[in-house]
Amino acid sequence: MNDTTYTPPKVWTWDAESGGNFANINRPIAGSTHEKALPVGEHPFQLYSLATPNGVKVTILFEELLEQGITEAEYDAWLIRITEGDQFSSGFVGVNPNSKIPALVDRSGETEVNIFESGSMLVHLAEKFGKFLPASGPERTEVMNWLFWQMGSAPFLGGGFGHFYAYAPEKFEYPINRYAMEVKRQLDVLDRTLANRKFIAGDEYSIADMAIWPWYGALVRGVLYSAAEFLSVDEYKNVKRWADEVAARPAVKRGIRVNKSWGDEDTQMHERHSAADFD
């Protein structure tokens, strides 16, 4: 245990020089920092995003819909560089007042609909096209159970474990241990569930898989936080089986490339405006 003890002041004040990844864009107030309109393409759906685990949930769903021949799901995907503060433009804040990616504008009806929070987007699109979410009954409830499980659990993985293990300016034993324990508990929850079913919510692939895979699938496949060995992910054989099966889907392979601006050049796709972009 580190013997450095922090005593909180009576009133917290913002230290803009706190260090660590993303410190230059984190701030305790909302709203835009600059005037800039968002670009708009020709398709019914305009997505403003980055290929983070939260971002690729939505591009995977779009690509899965298109894979099934639903041309009405065509979309334009525009890159939002969060480290440069694009999410604080007046245009982006107008769609998502929370200034987090992804943000989506549905222009398919008479009135434009602004949608923020990835879970809301998954439900909106699944209901609109009648795919990957049962219309009613216990099956629908089970998908929603796991969708909301992801919404509540992933902050412990990303903002908790990921931050202190990979991004914080200093390593401290207590928070890393605290969040590593919780992430391993979550992996065990998934592993026990997937021991008796093919996909997260049952025998059918659903938006629950699309929500959970970018976080926990990436973790057990060794592409998130370089933490596979630290967390002994090989213990979770059922999660790994599921993660590899989802990763092999053609639509998933396409979806994880959209709005990707790092890594090998042939894996990147800053913007997506048609299927031809993958060529």
FIVEXMAR-44840 format. One record per residue (C-alpha): residue number from 1; residue in one letter; x, y, z. Coordinates in steps of 0.2 Angstrom, whole numbers, m for minus. Layout:
// residues N
pos:code:u:v:w
NUM:A:X:Y:Z;
...
//
This chain:
// residues 279
pos:code:u:v:w
1:M:0:0:0;
2:N:7:17:m5;
3:D:10:28:11;
4:T:5:44:2;
5:T:m11:50:10;
6:Y:m22:63:2;
7:T:m33:74:13;
8:P:m47:82:3;
9:P:m49:101:6;
10:K:m65:108:12;
11:V:m70:114:m5;
12:W:m64:106:m21;
13:T:m56:117:m34;
14:W:m52:113:m52;
15:D:m33:110:m55;
16:A:m31:111:m74;
17:E:m13:104:m73;
18:S:m18:88:m65;
19:G:m9:78:m78;
20:G:m13:61:m86;
21:N:m21:57:m103;
22:F:m35:68:m108;
23:A:m31:81:m94;
24:N:m31:94:m107;
25:I:m49:92:m112;
26:N:m57:87:m95;
27:R:m66:101:m86;
28:P:m80:103:m73;
29:I:m92:113:m84;
30:A:m103:109:m99;
31:G:m106:118:m115;
32:S:m97:123:m131;
33:T:m80:130:m131;
34:H:m80:136:m149;
35:E:m92:139:m164;
36:K:m92:126:m177;
37:A:m106:117:m187;
38:L:m106:99:m190;
39:P:m104:92:m207;
40:V:m119:84:m215;
41:G:m119:70:m228;
42:E:m132:63:m240;
43:H:m138:48:m230;
44:P:m153:47:m217;
45:F:m141:45:m203;
46:Q:m127:56:m198;
47:L:m115:49:m185;
48:Y:m102:59:m176;
49:S:m90:48:m167;
50:L:m73:40:m164;
51:A:m69:21:m164;
52:T:m68:19:m145;
53:P:m78:5:m137;
54:N:m93:16:m135;
55:G:m92:22:m153;
56:V:m90:6:m162;
57:K:m106:m1:m154;
58:V:m116:10:m166;
59:T:m106:7:m181;
60:I:m107:m12:m178;
61:L:m126:m11:m178;
62:F:m126:0:m194;
63:E:m115:m12:m203;
64:E:m125:m27:m196;
65:L:m141:m19:m203;
66:L:m133:m16:m220;
67:E:m127:m34:m220;
68:Q:m145:m39:m220;
69:G:m149:m29:m235;
70:I:m157:m14:m226;
71:T:m152:0:m237;
72:E:m163:12:m227;
73:A:m149:11:m213;
74:E:m136:19:m224;
75:Y:m126:32:m214;
76:D:m112:45:m215;
77:A:m99:43:m201;
78:W:m89:59:m196;
79:L:m73:58:m186;
80:I:m74:67:m169;
81:R:m56:69:m162;
82:I:m59:70:m144;
83:T:m41:74:m139;
84:E:m43:90:m149;
85:G:m59:95:m142;
86:D:m71:92:m157;
87:Q:m84:86:m145;
88:F:m85:104:m138;
89:S:m90:112:m154;
90:S:m107:121:m154;
91:G:m113:109:m167;
92:F:m109:94:m157;
93:V:m116:101:m141;
94:G:m132:105:m150;
95:V:m134:86:m154;
96:N:m126:80:m137;
97:P:m126:92:m123;
98:N:m115:80:m113;
99:S:m101:82:m126;
100:K:m97:63:m127;
101:I:m96:52:m142;
102:P:m105:45:m151;
103:A:m119:57:m157;
104:L:m132:53:m170;
105:V:m144:63:m180;
106:D:m159:53:m188;
107:R:m165:62:m203;
108:S:m176:48:m210;
109:G:m193:56:m204;
110:E:m201:72:m206;
111:T:m193:79:m190;
112:E:m174:77:m186;
113:V:m171:67:m170;
114:N:m155:70:m160;
115:I:m149:55:m151;
116:F:m135:53:m138;
117:E:m129:39:m127;
118:S:m124:23:m137;
119:G:m137:13:m128;
120:S:m151:24:m134;
121:M:m144:23:m151;
122:L:m144:4:m151;
123:V:m162:4:m145;
124:H:m168:17:m157;
125:L:m160:9:m172;
126:A:m165:m9:m167;
127:E:m183:m4:m165;
128:K:m184:7:m180;
129:F:m178:m8:m191;
130:G:m185:m22:m181;
131:K:m169:m31:m179;
132:F:m157:m37:m165;
133:L:m170:m33:m151;
134:P:m186:m44:m149;
135:A:m202:m34:m150;
136:S:m209:m40:m133;
137:G:m209:m54:m120;
138:P:m196:m61:m109;
139:E:m183:m62:m124;
140:R:m184:m43:m125;
141:T:m182:m41:m107;
142:E:m167:m51:m106;
143:V:m158:m41:m120;
144:M:m163:m25:m111;
145:N:m156:m33:m95;
146:W:m139:m35:m102;
147:L:m139:m19:m112;
148:F:m141:m10:m96;
149:W:m129:m21:m87;
150:Q:m116:m14:m99;
151:M:m121:4:m96;
152:G:m119:1:m77;
153:S:m103:m10:m78;
154:A:m92:m3:m91;
155:P:m88:13:m81;
156:F:m79:2:m69;
157:L:m69:m5:m83;
158:G:m65:11:m92;
159:G:m66:25:m80;
160:G:m60:15:m66;
161:F:m48:1:m71;
162:G:m43:8:m87;
163:H:m40:25:m80;
164:F:m29:20:m65;
165:Y:m20:6:m74;
166:A:m16:14:m91;
167:Y:m19:32:m91;
168:A:m16:40:m74;
169:P:0:50:m72;
170:E:5:39:m57;
171:K:1:21:m52;
172:F:m7:18:m36;
173:E:m10:1:m28;
174:Y:m27:4:m20;
175:P:m37:10:m35;
176:I:m29:m3:m47;
177:N:m33:m17:m35;
178:R:m51:m11:m32;
179:Y:m55:m9:m50;
180:A:m46:m25:m56;
181:M:m56:m35:m43;
182:E:m72:m28:m50;
183:V:m68:m31:m68;
184:K:m63:m49:m64;
185:R:m80:m51:m55;
186:Q:m89:m44:m71;
187:L:m79:m56:m82;
188:D:m85:m70:m71;
189:V:m103:m64:m72;
190:L:m101:m65:m91;
191:D:m92:m82:m91;
192:R:m105:m90:m80;
193:T:m119:m83:m92;
194:L:m110:m89:m108;
195:A:m107:m106:m101;
196:N:m126:m110:m105;
197:R:m130:m99:m120;
198:K:m122:m95:m137;
199:F:m124:m76:m135;
200:I:m126:m64:m121;
201:A:m145:m64:m120;
202:G:m148:m81:m127;
203:D:m146:m91:m143;
204:E:m149:m75:m154;
205:Y:m136:m62:m157;
206:S:m143:m45:m151;
207:I:m139:m27:m147;
208:A:m133:m34:m130;
209:D:m118:m42:m139;
210:M:m115:m26:m149;
211:A:m114:m16:m133;
212:I:m104:m28:m122;
213:W:m92:m35:m135;
214:P:m82:m19:m138;
215:W:m77:m17:m120;
216:Y:m76:m35:m113;
217:G:m73:m44:m129;
218:A:m59:m32:m133;
219:L:m52:m35:m115;
220:V:m51:m54:m116;
221:R:m44:m53:m134;
222:G:m30:m43:m127;
223:V:m33:m26:m137;
224:L:m39:m15:m122;
225:Y:m27:m7:m110;
226:S:m14:m21:m113;
227:A:m21:m29:m98;
228:A:m24:m47:m103;
229:E:m10:m55:m93;
230:F:m13:m44:m78;
231:L:m31:m49:m77;
232:S:m28:m67:m82;
233:V:m41:m66:m95;
234:D:m37:m84:m101;
235:E:m47:m90:m86;
236:Y:m63:m84:m95;
237:K:m65:m97:m108;
238:N:m83:m95:m112;
239:V:m81:m76:m114;
240:K:m66:m79:m125;
241:R:m76:m91:m136;
242:W:m90:m78:m138;
243:A:m78:m64:m141;
244:D:m69:m73:m155;
245:E:m86:m78:m163;
246:V:m92:m60:m163;
247:A:m75:m54:m170;
248:A:m77:m65:m185;
249:R:m93:m57:m191;
250:P:m90:m47:m207;
251:A:m101:m33:m201;
252:V:m91:m32:m185;
253:K:m74:m32:m194;
254:R:m81:m17:m204;
255:G:m89:m8:m189;
256:I:m73:m7:m179;
257:R:m64:2:m193;
258:V:m76:16:m195;
259:N:m69:32:m187;
260:K:m53:24:m182;
261:S:m38:36:m183;
262:W:m24:26:m175;
263:G:m15:10:m178;
264:D:m10:2:m195;
265:E:m15:13:m209;
266:D:m25:m1:m217;
267:T:m36:m3:m202;
268:Q:m41:15:m201;
269:M:m56:24:m209;
270:H:m58:42:m203;
271:E:m75:44:m212;
272:R:m87:32:m219;
273:H:m100:37:m232;
274:S:m103:21:m242;
275:A:m99:3:m243;
276:A:m86:7:m256;
277:D:m75:15:m243;
278:F:m70:m2:m236;
279:D:m62:m6:m253;
//
